[in-house]
Amino acid sequence: MMKHKGFFLASLLLLTACDEPGGKRAFMRECTSGGNTALCDCAWGKLVQRYGQDWGNTPRIFTSPDFIAYTGRAAAECMAE
């Protein structure tokens, strides 16, 4: 199940990050439709902490192996909290 949440979160990031500057509102809207608010907020916070507030405005980040791997780790950490 944890693996699926990581893939879900990674897919969600690809779909929502370019929706608006910063992308948090779109991210939270899409994420909470398939998950819980606490998990989504936690994941957003971890991504901002690692990549900066404007990470969603950098399209090439989404294909970075580091970003893809970290997204899965962030989801796992948030589910464990």
N, C-alpha and C positions, 0 to 999 in steps of 0.2 A: 504494500500500500504506500509506503514511504517513497518508493521509487516512482510510483505513478504521480504522487503529489509534486515531486521535483520536475517531472516532464510536463505536468500540467502548468506549473508555475513558469517554466521556460517558454512554453508555447504562448502563455498569456502575455509574457513580456514582449514577445515578438509582435503580437497583435495590437498591444495598447500603447507602447512607449512613444510612438510618433504621433499620437492622437492630439496632443497639446503640449505646450512648453512644460517641462518637468514631468508630465504624464501621470502624476499621482492620482488625480481624480479618476481618470480613465482606468488606470491600473486597479484602483480599489473597487470601482464599479464592476469591472469584469471579474476580478478575483473573488469578490464576495458573492458573486452569482454562482460560483462553483466551490466555494470554500467558506471559511469563517473569517470574520473581520480581524480577529486577533492575529491569526496566521498571516493574513495579507499585510497587515500593518507592520508586523515584525519583519517579514521578508523585505518590504519596501525600505525599512530602516536599515537593514543590513546592507542592502545594495547601495543606498545613499552613503553609508559609512565607508564602504570600500571604494566606490567609484565616483563619489561626489554627487551633489544635488542635481546636476544636469546630465547624469548618465543616460537618460532616455533620449536626449537630443544628439547622441553620437551613434548613428546607424551602424557603423562598422563594429561597434562593441558586441552586437548580437551574434556575430559569427566568430568571436574570439573563443578559443577553447577554454581559456581561463574563466571567462564570463559564464559560459555554459556549465562548466564544472561547479563554479561557485554558486550559481543559482540553485543547483541541486543540494549543495551543502547548506545553503541558507534555509531552504525549505525544511531540511531534516532538523537543523538546529532549532528552528522556530516550532516545529511540531514537538520537539523534546522539552521545550520550555513550558 
